[in-house]
Amino acid sequence: MTKSFDLVIFGASGYTGRLVAEHLSRQAPPDLRWALAGRDASRLLAVHSDLQLPDAVACLTVDATDESSLRSLMAQTRLVITTVGPYQLYGSALVAACAQAGVDYVDLCGEPAWMRQMIDTHEVQARGSGGRIVFSCGFDSIPFDLGVWLLQAQMRQQHGQPATQVHGRVLRMKGTFSGGTAASLRATLAAARSDPSVMALLRDPFSLTPGFQGPAQPPGHKPVYDERMGCWLAPFVMADINTRNVHRSNLLQGHAYGADFRYDEMLVTGPGEHGQARAHAVAADRSLASDDGPRPGEGPTREEREAGLYELLFVGRDDAGHEARVRVTGDRDPGYGSTSRMVAEAALCLLGRDAVATPGGIWTPAAAMGQALIDRLQARAGLTFEVLPD
């Protein structure tokens, strides 16, 4: 059966969803059939008008709590992008519908306990239906997941074996985390307080690799001094979700990084006493989880988004001492400007010929799309992936 749309943005009237629609209006191929979706028809029409979208871009009223509404959406589209979080509060029914109907799905989720619940509940069905469900297609965790993927590809090419240890380092970051990220963190902490099993998943670096438990991982939760870099490192707030996605990518690729793979991720705060003081300040900061943090639907101005940036470094070593390094950069603020473009390009990649071989199941960006997604992000989303010289 031919469907009316290739892609539907669910949550298109929200702050991030609108940015996704804006990116698609500029970068989507001319033959892409796409639509805006959400609960409030008037808000969708306002976005449609403000962005001066063509009449062919439809507005669909969809209620994610209503099964018949979701069935109607499934019948109309090949893929859903959803920016409506926290996903543990608003996303479960949509994942279930996509897994049952064989519809592709991408989101911005950074909620590992909920993701594990979705894997346990829906992965077998998604494999059978052919629906490709890809979580974490924003700043958490595309630059990190693909950065490690590229580094390991380079290690295998140059040295014939993967790195057994990879260090992810956030060198620079200017911009804000999204209100959705903050809301997801607050919802996750609330769930953990009421359910010990959620807390156990949050403490387990292999919570997204059911059936596999790898070696002890570097802690990464306290400030440390890095002798090789000559600077201080602080815990990085996104490391918990990024590390779990990296380990799941390894599992989904048949342990291409090795069964003994270790990964850690930290924020570089600089040398000397100033770097030490900043590292301890970062470690003590709880503002993202507080009620004073950014709220869903709020975000920076266009000028602030375009002034943002980030630079990441990945250093990998194998047991023989061989080393590879990869740098990843983004030219927009991570939480909004870059994230909205990444999730849009991930969706287009999944729909296109470059990712057609990926079967149904619950995936990570690196395992589902790999080099094809790197190519798209460099061409259309302002990211760079660079293998550095030895």
N, C-alpha and C positions, 0 to 999 in steps of 0.2 A: 504494500500500500504506500503510495506517495504521500508524504506529509507536507503540510503547508509551509513549515519553517524548518530551516537548518538549525537555528539557534534561537533561544529565548532567554532574555535576562530577567531573572526573577528578583524583585527588589529594585527595579530600575528607577523608582522615584526616590530612593535613599541617596545619601551623599556619595557613597562609593559606586553604587549601581549606576548613577547618573554619569560618573566619570567613565565607567565601562562603556556606556552607550555613546558617550562623546568620542572615545577612542575608536569604536567600531564605525562611527559615522565618517571617520577620516581614513581608516586603514582597512576596513573590510573589503574583500573582493566585490566587484560590482554585481556579481550574480548571487551573492549571499542573501538568502531569505531569512530575515530575522525580525524579532518582535520584542516589545517591552511588556513586562508582566508585573503585577502586584495586586494588592487588595483594593487600592483606592483609584478608581478610574479617572477622577478629576486630576489627581496628582500626576498620573501617567501622561495624561494629555498635556499638562503643563510642561513636563520635561520634553515631550515630543515637539511642542511649539517652540520652546526656548532653544532647543538644539537645531531647529529647522530641519527636522528629519523628513524624508520623502514619504508620500502617502503609503507606499508599499510596506513601510515599517509599521506594523499594527500595534495596538495596545490591547492587552488581554487582561481581564480581571480574573485573578486566581487567588483562592483561599487555601493556604497550605494545611489548614486544619480540616478541610472538607475532602473526603475521598473522591466524590464525584467530580469536584473541581480539578483535582490532580489527575484523575483519569482522562478528563477532557484535554488537559495540558499534554499528557503523554501521547495522546492520539495526534497531536498537532506538530510536535517537534522532534528532531533527532537528538538535540542536546539542550541541557539547561545549565546556565551559569547562575548560581545563587550567591548573593551577597547579604542574605538575611541571617544574621547571627544574633546572639550566640546559637550555634547550631544544636547544642544539646537541649535548647528550649524550643527552637523553631524549625529544626532541620530533619528530624527523624522520618517523618511521613514522606517527605520529598525523596530522600534516599531510597526508602522502601518502594516507592512508586517507580522510580527509575530502574531499580534492580529487577523488579517484576516485569516491567514493560520493555526492557532492553534499550532504554534511552540513556545516552551518555550524560555525564554530570561532572561539573567542576565547581569548586568552591574555594573559600579563603580560610578554611578551618585551621585553628591552632589548638584544638581541644583533644588531647590524646586519649583520655578516658572514653569520651563519646565515640571517637574514631574506632577504638578497639571494640566497642559495643556494636558499631555498624559492621565491622569486619566479621565478628562472630555471628551476627544475625543475617547478613545479606550477601556475603561474598560468594557462597555456593550458588545462590540464585542468580547473581549477576554473571557468573561464569556461564551458567546455562542460557541465560537470556541474551547475552552478548553486550549488555550494558557496561561501558567503561566508566567507573566511578573514580575520579581523581581528586583527592583532598589536597589542601594546603598549596594552592596555586598563586599565592601572593608572596610578599616578602618573607613570610613563613609559609613554605620553605624553599621556594624555587632557587634563589641564588646560592643557597648553601647545598641543597640536594644536587644541583647540577654542577656546582663547583667541585664537590667531591667526585662526582661521576667523571668529569673531565680529567681531574688529576689521576684517578685510577686508570682511565683509558691511556693516559700518557705513560704511567708507570709500566703497564703491561706492554705497551709498544716499545719503550726504551729499554726496559730491564727484564721483560718476560714474566713478571709477577707483580701483583698489586702491593701497595703500601699496607703494612700491617698496622700502622699508626698514622692518623691524619689529625693535624691541628688546624682548626678553623679560627681565624682571628679577624675581628672587626677593627679595621685600622681607622676608618673615619665614618661618621654618620651624622648627617645634618637633616633634621626634620622630626616629625612626630610619629608615634605609633597611633594607629587608628582607634577611634572610639569603639569599634567592633572588637578589636583586640583586647582593649581594657574590659569591656563587658564580658567577653568570653573568659578572661582570667578571673573576674569576680564570680561568675557563675560556676566555674570549675572549682574554685576554692570553697564556695558554698556547698557544692555537691560532696567535696572531700570531707568536709566537717560532719556531714550527716551520714556518710557511707564509707566505712573503712576499706571496702574493696576499691573504691575510686582512689583513695590515698595510696593504696598499694600499687596501682597502675601508674600513678604520677611519680612514684619513687623508682620504678623499674625502667631502665633505659631500653629494655627489649619488650616494652608493653605492646608494641605494634608488630611483633614477630611471633605470633602464637605458635607454640610447638618448638621454638628455638630460643635458647638462652646462651648468649655468648660470654666472653670473658669479662672480668671486672673492668669497669670503665674509669677513666680519669674523673675525679670528683667535679672540679670546675665551679664549686659553689663558694669559694673563699678567694680573696685577693692573693695573688702569688707574684713573685718576681721571676721573670723569664730570663735566664742567663744568656741564651742564644740571641734573643732580641735586644737585651739590655734595657728592658722596660718592665713596668708593672702591668698586670692583667687583672681585670675585674670580672665577676660573673656577668654573663650576657643574658638578658631577660628572655630572649627567644630560644636559648639553647635547649631547653627541655623538649620543645616540640621538634626543633630542627634535628637534634640527635636521634630522636626516635624515627623520624622519617628517613634519615640516612641509613639507619640499620634496617628499616623495612625495604628500602631500595636494594640493599645488599641481599636480603632474603629473596626478594622477587626476581632477582637476576641470578639465582642459583648460587649465592654467595660468591659473586664475582670479586668481592673485596677480601674474601677469605673468611673462614669460620672463626678466626681468632682476631678479627678486626677490632680496633679501638679508635674512638673518635672523641674529641673534646672541642669546645667552642667557647671563646672568651673575648672580652672587649679590651683592646689596648688603651691604657690610660696615660702612658708616657713614662719617662725615666725619672729618677731622683725622688726627692721628697714630695714634689708636686704630684708626680705620677702615683706615688704611694697613697697620698691623701685622697686623690681623686678615686683611686681604686676602692678604698674603704668607704668613701661617700656613696659610690655606685652600689656597693654591696649592701649598704644600709637603706637604700632608697626603696620605699614601698608605695610610691605615689601612683603607679599604674594600677595597682589593685585597690586603691582607696576610692571612696565615693566622690572625691574631688578630681579624679582622672578624667580623660576625655570621654565624652558621651557619644553613643551611636547617633549618626545623623549630623554630627558636627565635624568640622574640618577646617584646614587652613585655606587661605585665599589662593588664587591661581599663582600669584607672584611668590608666595611662600612655598607652594608645591614645586615650582620650577627652580627655586633657589636651593632646594634640597639635593642631597647626594648620599652615596655610600660607597665604601671601598672595603673589600674583603680579601683576605689572603688565606690560602690553603697550602699547608706544607705537609708532605707525606714522605715517609721513610719505610723501607722494607728491612728485614732482619739482616741483610747483607750491608746495610748502610747506604744504599742508593736513595736518592732524594729527588723529588719533583715539587714544583711550586706553581700554583695557579692564582691569578688575581681576577676578581670579579668586581665590576663597578656598575653603578646605576646613576643616571643623571637627573633623577627626580627624588622628592622626599620618599622614604621607603613605605610609609603607612598608607599613602593615598595615591600620589602621582605615579609611582612605579608599580605599586600593587595592582592598580586598575588596569594598567596596560599588560602586566604579566598574565592576569587571569583571562583577559580577552584573547591574547595570543595563544595561551594554552588551549583554549577552546577551539580556536581556528586550526591549530596544529592537530588536535585530536580528530577534528572533522575532515582534515585534508588527507591527501594520498600519503603524506610523509609519515603518518602514524597509523595507517590503515591496518597494519599487521598486528597491532595490539589487540588481544582478545578481550572478552568480557572479564570483569573482576574488579577488585578494589585496588587501586594503584597509587603509586607516588609519581610526581612529575618526571623524575629521572628515569625510573623503570619503564614508564609508559611511552616516553617521547624522546629522551636522550638528546642526541646531536640535532635532531630535527627541531626541537624546541630551542636549543641554543641558537641555531641559525635564525630562527624567527625573531627571537628576543634581540639579537644583535642588529637585525635588519629593521625592526619596526618598534622596538620598545625601549631603546636607549640604554641597553645593557651591553657590557663588553665582557668577554671571557678570554683571558690571555694566559697562555703557558709561558712562564718566565724562564729565562736561561739559567742554567746551573750555576 
